[in-house]
Amino acid sequence: MDKNMDIKDLFAKLKSGGSKKDARKGSAVTAFFDKNPKMKIILPALVVMIAVIVAVLIIISGATTDTELDEGNNVAGQAVAVLPEIERKEGEAVSEGIDPFAEDVIANAKITGMVYNSDGYWTAIVQTPYASYNLQVGDYVGSSEWLVESITDSSVTFSLGEKTRTIEMKK
């Protein structure tokens, strides 16, 4: 830039498009499209085609997005740890006089947790003196004949033939 250039000349140069290099670049691109007018259609079509191919590949590969929930690992954006069924030592339950396979296996059961999953089903975490169980409607309690009939946000109803028992979650 010339040291003797005044403000008017500077603004005139900026309005005209700057230096000669910038003018050559613009004219080279313009000359290319003037020489190859079909490229004005081919280049945008190529970009759209690549975007469509990428989208189809993502759909086919089954990639998940952050908005989708993993199978039972997220509820309302919070991680949920589902506890495994833990079998206690047989001696512990027998020493307390409780037969874990008897009809009254749920007599001393407590609800220790409830989980509502994204498919609309409740899972109850039920603790007996013998074991802890993760139960859904239709599950049997361990090896017993007690069947989970229904689960609400605060209770679990079990049935054994004609008998039914409901256990409420304590607050």
C-alpha positions in Angstrom: 0.0 0.0 0.0 1.3 3.5 -0.9 2.2 5.6 2.1 1.0 8.8 0.3 -2.5 7.4 -0.4 -5.3 9.4 1.2 -8.6 8.1 2.7 -10.6 8.7 -0.5 -8.2 6.6 -2.6 -8.3 3.8 0.0 -12.1 3.7 0.0 -12.2 3.8 -3.8 -9.7 0.8 -3.9 -11.8 -1.2 -1.4 -15.0 -0.5 -3.4 -13.4 -1.7 -6.7 -12.6 -5.1 -5.2 -9.1 -4.8 -3.7 -5.9 -5.9 -5.3 -5.2 -7.4 -8.7 -4.8 -10.9 -7.3 -8.4 -10.9 -6.1 -9.6 -9.7 -9.5 -7.7 -12.5 -11.2 -9.2 -15.2 -8.9 -12.7 -13.9 -9.5 -12.2 -13.7 -13.2 -10.7 -17.3 -13.3 -13.7 -18.8 -11.6 -16.0 -16.8 -13.8 -14.0 -17.7 -16.9 -14.2 -21.4 -15.9 -18.0 -21.3 -15.6 -18.3 -19.3 -18.8 -16.2 -21.9 -20.6 -18.2 -24.8 -18.9 -21.8 -23.7 -18.4 -23.0 -27.2 -17.6 -20.8 -27.2 -14.4 -23.3 -24.7 -12.9 -25.8 -27.5 -12.8 -23.4 -30.5 -12.3 -21.6 -29.2 -9.2 -24.7 -28.5 -7.0 -26.3 -31.8 -8.2 -23.1 -33.6 -7.2 -23.2 -32.1 -3.7 -26.9 -33.1 -3.3 -26.2 -36.6 -4.5 -23.3 -37.1 -2.0 -25.6 -35.8 0.9 -28.3 -38.3 -0.1 -25.8 -41.2 -0.3 -24.5 -40.3 3.2 -28.0 -40.1 4.6 -29.0 -43.5 3.1 -25.8 -45.1 4.4 -26.5 -43.8 7.9 -30.1 -45.1 7.8 -29.0 -48.5 6.5 -26.2 -48.9 9.1 -28.7 -48.3 11.9 -26.7 -45.6 13.5 -28.4 -44.1 16.5 -28.5 -40.5 17.4 -28.3 -38.8 20.8 -32.0 -38.3 20.9 -32.8 -42.0 20.9 -32.8 -44.0 24.1 -30.7 -47.1 24.6 -32.5 -50.2 25.7 -33.4 -49.6 29.3 -30.2 -47.6 30.1 -31.7 -44.1 30.0 -34.9 -42.7 31.5 -35.5 -39.0 30.9 -31.8 -38.4 30.2 -30.6 -40.1 33.3 -28.6 -43.3 33.4 -30.3 -46.3 35.0 -28.4 -49.2 36.4 -30.4 -52.4 36.5 -29.3 -54.6 39.3 -28.5 -58.3 38.6 -30.4 -61.0 40.3 -28.4 -61.8 43.4 -28.8 -65.2 45.0 -28.0 -65.3 48.7 -26.3 -68.3 50.2 -28.8 -71.0 50.9 -27.7 -71.2 54.5 -28.7 -67.6 55.2 -32.4 -68.1 54.3 -32.7 -71.5 55.8 -31.2 -70.4 59.1 -33.9 -67.7 59.3 -36.5 -70.5 58.8 -37.6 -69.3 55.4 -37.9 -71.7 52.5 -37.3 -69.7 49.3 -39.3 -72.2 47.2 -42.3 -72.4 49.5 -45.6 -70.9 48.7 -44.9 -67.9 51.1 -41.7 -66.8 49.4 -43.1 -63.3 49.0 -44.4 -63.1 52.6 -41.4 -61.0 53.7 -40.7 -59.4 50.3 -40.0 -55.7 50.0 -40.0 -53.4 46.9 -36.6 -51.7 46.8 -37.0 -49.9 43.5 -39.1 -49.2 40.5 -38.0 -48.4 36.9 -40.3 -47.1 34.1 -38.6 -47.9 30.8 -39.0 -46.2 27.4 -41.3 -48.9 26.1 -43.9 -48.1 28.8 -43.3 -51.0 31.1 -42.6 -51.0 34.8 -39.8 -53.1 36.3 -39.9 -53.7 40.0 -36.9 -54.6 42.1 -38.2 -57.0 44.8 -36.1 -58.2 47.7 -36.9 -61.3 49.6 -34.9 -62.8 52.4 -33.5 -65.2 49.9 -32.8 -63.2 46.8 -33.4 -59.9 44.9 -35.3 -60.0 41.6 -35.9 -57.7 38.7 -39.5 -58.4 37.8 -41.9 -57.3 35.1 -45.5 -58.3 34.5 -45.7 -62.0 33.6 -42.5 -63.0 35.5 -42.4 -65.6 38.2 -40.6 -64.9 41.5 -37.5 -67.1 41.2 -38.5 -70.8 41.1 -41.8 -70.3 42.9 -45.2 -70.3 41.3 -45.9 -66.6 42.3 -46.7 -64.7 39.1 -46.4 -60.9 38.8 -49.9 -59.8 37.7 -49.5 -56.0 37.7 -47.0 -53.3 38.6 -47.8 -49.7 39.3 -45.5 -46.8 40.4 -45.9 -47.9 44.0 -47.0 -51.5 44.2 -46.7 -55.0 42.8 -49.5 -57.5 42.7 -48.6 -61.2 42.7 -50.9 -64.2 42.1 -50.7 -67.9 43.0 -53.7 -69.7 41.6 -56.7 -68.0 43.2 -54.5 -66.1 45.8 -53.3 -62.6 45.2 -51.0 -60.4 47.3 -50.2 -56.8 46.8 -47.0 -55.3 48.1 -46.8 -51.6 48.5 -43.5 -49.7 48.3 -42.6 -48.1 51.6 -41.5 -44.5 51.5 
